[in-house]
């Protein structure tokens, strides 16, 4: 179902089809201050607090998820930072070229940089931590391949090494078939693993906005269209330990925002 009707009912739906375990529309929408207009990734750090990064700035922002007030902590030089993940070893921050920056979660100081051997034409925006394997999952936004795929790699947090080639790929053809739309493309812009189901949630913001759900083997489960009236540019995604969903939007002509969806299958 497209979001083309002027009907208020249609415009109020956040995802089509609906996400299992979540209401049809957000419980709250938090508008962010101009310093966070280009918010590019978020993680859950505790009750009423999210941490995020701002594209191009080497700064961590700790955001009160109810009021929008925030505090800043520099972690590195300016750069094209796209997403972050929280692990037992601190934060890992993803640069668009696939480099991973390990940052101390208490002090915000950079501990190390890990560089993968990716093609210069490959661009990343999505990072998720898989606690079951103690590995990070990196997903390319622009994948250097002749065929249209969503492709994922892994980084082992114990050995501090990339595990080699792609861990899985999902063809756009499969996404189009499940989404019932032959025009769909998928350029991953944010990712997180659901703490209850263990499924990987991935957002694509270019073109028709989409949310893809798959298991950690890359087996596709569902494809959901995202309401562009509510999500102008979704670039961040995270869960609380109880499954509550947060999605952040970069600001274009308006303010950046964070939409909150409580998990209902508790």
N, C-alpha and C positions, 0 to 999 in steps of 0.2 A: 504494500500500500504506500503510495507516495504521499508527501506532505504538501500537496498542492491546493487543497481545498481551503476556502475561507472559513470553513466551519471551525468554531472555537474548540469543539471536541477533538478534531483531528490535530489542530495545532498544539493541544495540551499534551498529546502523547509524546513521550520522550523517545521511545524505541518501537519499531514495528518490524517483526512481531515483538510483543512485550517480553521483557526479561524475566525469567522465572525467579521468584523470590523478591521481586522489587515492584513497587507501585508504578502506575502508568506515568507519573510525573514526579519531579523532585519534591522532597519535603521542605527544602529551602534552597535559595540561591543567594550566595554571598558575593557582593560586588567588591572588587579589590581596588586599592589605591594605585595611582599612576605609576609608582615605582615597580609595580608588578604587572604592568600592561602586557609584557612579553613573557609571562610565566610559561615555562617550557617543560616542567615535570614536577610531580609531587609525590611525597611519601607520607605515610602515617607515622608520627613519632610519639603519640600519646594522646590521652583524652583531651579533646578540644584543641589539638595542635597538629598541624601539617608542616612539613619542611618542603621547600620548593627552590628551584633555580630559575633565574631570569636569563633568557637567551642572550648571549654575548657577554654577560657579566660573570666573573669568577666569585660569586657571592651566594651563600646560603641564606634563605629567608625562612624564618620560623614564624608561621602564621597561625593566629588564633582562629580556629575554624568556625567560631560563632560570631566574633566581632570584626574580624579582618585586620586587627592590629598586628604588627609584625616587628621583629627585631632582625638585624642583619649580622652576618658573620662571614667575612671574606675567607676564601679557601685557595684562590689561585689567580693567575693572570686572566685578562679578558680572553674570551675564546668562544667558539660555537658549541656551547654545552646544551645538550638536548634532553637528557633524562637522568634519573638517579634511582638507586635502590638501597635499601637498608639491609645490612647483613650482620652476623655476629662479629665481623671483622671491621666494622665501621661502614661508612657510606662509600658506594662506588658511583662515580659520576661519568656519564657517557658523553664523549665528544662526537661530532658528526662524522669524523673519519674513523670511528671505531676504537679510539684510544679510551682506556679506562683509568680514571683518577681515583685512587684510594684515599679517603679523607677520614681523619679521626673524628668520630661522632661527638666527642666531648669538647675538643679544642677547635675543631674546624680546620686543622692544619693538614696540608697535603703530605701523605706518607710515601706514595709511590705512583708511578705511571706505567701502565701495561699497554703495549702496542701490538695489535694483531697485524697479520699480513693480508690485508684486504686490498682489492683493486682500488685505484684512485677514483674510479667512477662509482664506487659503492658509498652510499650515504646512510647513516644511522640516526634514528630518533627514539628508539624504544629499548628499554632495559627492564628486566624483571628478575627477582631472586627466587630460585627454586630451593626451598629448604630441604626437600626430600633427597636431593642429590648434592646439596651444598655448592650449587653452581649458579652462575648468572646466565640469563638468556638474552642475547642481543638480536634484534630484528631490524633488517634494513628497510629504509624508506624507498631508496632507489637502489635496486639490486643490479649488479653488473652481469646480466645474463641476456641471452638472445630470446629466451622465452619468459613470459610474464608469470612470475612466481612471487609469493611471500616467502622469504628465506630467513632461517634462524641459525645462529651459532651459539656455542657455549664457552664459558670461562670458568675454570675450576678454582674455587676460592681457597682450597687447601694447598694445592700445588702452585697457585698463582700463575696459571698458564692457560692459554686458549687450547681447547681440546682438539683442534684440527679443522677439518672442513665442516660444511653445514650439517647441523644436527637433524633438520627436517626442512622440507619445502612444501608449500601448499599452492597448487596452480590457481591462477585467476579463473580458469575455466570451472574449477570446482566451486569457487566462491560465487561465480555468476550463476551456476546451476542451482545452488542452494538458495541464493538470494533472488532467483527468478528474474534476473535482469542481465541481458547480454552486454550491457554497456558498462558494467561495474569494473572499476580498477581498485587496487588495494595498495596503498603506500603507508605503511605503519608509522604512526606518530606517537603512540603511547601504548604501554603494556603493563599488566600486573597479573599475578596469580591469585585466584580466589582462595581464601584461607580455609573455607569449608569444603568446597567441591574439588579443589585442586586443579580446576580448569584454568587455562590461560585466556585472558581477555585482551584483545588487541583492537585499537582504534585506528581508523584511517580518516584523515581530514581533507585530503585533496579530492576534488570532484564531489561525487555523492558521498556524504559522510556515513561511515559504516562502523559497526562493532562486530568483530568476529570472535567466536568462542571455539576453542579446540582443546584437546588434551595435550599432555606434555610430549606426546609422540608426534604431534602435528596432525592428528586425525580431526578433521573438521566436524563440529557439532551443530553450530547454528550461525546464521548471518543476520544481523539486525540493521535496518536503516535508522540513522540518527536524525532527530528533528533539527533542521537548520535554524528554526526560529529560536530554539533554546540553546543550541550549541553553535556559536558563530565560528569558532576555530578550536576544537578540542585537542589539546596538546599534552594533557597530564591525566593520569589515572592511577588510583590506589584504593586499597581496602583497609578497613580497620580489622583487628583480629577476629571480630565477631561477624565480619562480612559486609559491614556498611560500605557503600560505594561512594567515592568522591571523584568527580571529573572536573578538570580545570580548563578554562577557555582563555586563549590569548585575546587581548582586546584589539579590535580593528578601529572602527570609528567610535566605538563605545568602550566601556570599562571591561577589564578582564573579570572573570567570575569563577566561582567554584560551586558546582551543583552537588547536592547531598541526597543520597538515596539510602534510607535505612534498610537493612536486610530483614525480611519478614519471615524467614524459615528458621528462626532461632529456637 
